Amino acid sequence: MKIRAFFFAIYMCIFVLNVWLITLLVGVFFNIFPSLK
């Protein structure tokens, strides 16, 4: 049971990091793209 909770915590950390990275990339893309037009 402890191992399952441990893996769940790791999975949640990875998920949060992925969401944060995607949000950051989208923000950078929309900041750079209008200036390229």
LUMDREN-98925 format. One line per field, with one value per residue (C-alpha): residue number from 1; residue in one letter; chain; x, y, z. Coordinates in steps of 0.1 Angstrom, whole numbers, plus 5000, padded with zeros to 4 digits. Layout:
N
n (NUM,...)
res (A,...)
chain (A,...)
east (X,...)
north (Y,...)
up (Z,...)
//
This chain:
37
n (1,2,3,4,5,6,7,8,9,10,11,12,13,14,15,16,17,18,19,20,21,22,23,24,25,26,27,28,29,30,31,32,33,34,35,36,37)
res (M,K,I,R,A,F,F,F,A,I,Y,M,C,I,F,V,L,N,V,W,L,I,T,L,L,V,G,V,F,F,N,I,F,P,S,L,K)
chain (A,A,A,A,A,A,A,A,A,A,A,A,A,A,A,A,A,A,A,A,A,A,A,A,A,A,A,A,A,A,A,A,A,A,A,A,A)
east (5000,5029,5045,5012,5009,5045,5041,5008,5027,5054,5027,5010,5043,5050,5014,5016,5051,5037,5007,5030,5054,5026,5011,5046,5052,5017,5023,5057,5043,5015,5039,5063,5039,5022,5055,5065,5035)
north (5000,5024,5016,5024,5057,5065,5058,5078,5108,5105,5103,5134,5153,5144,5153,5187,5194,5184,5207,5236,5230,5229,5261,5278,5267,5279,5312,5316,5306,5331,5358,5352,5343,5377,5395,5372,5383)
up (5000,5008,4974,4956,4974,4966,4928,4929,4944,4917,4890,4903,4904,4868,4857,4874,4858,4823,4827,4838,4809,4784,4798,4797,4760,4749,4766,4750,4716,4718,4729,4700,4672,4669,4667,4637,4616)
//
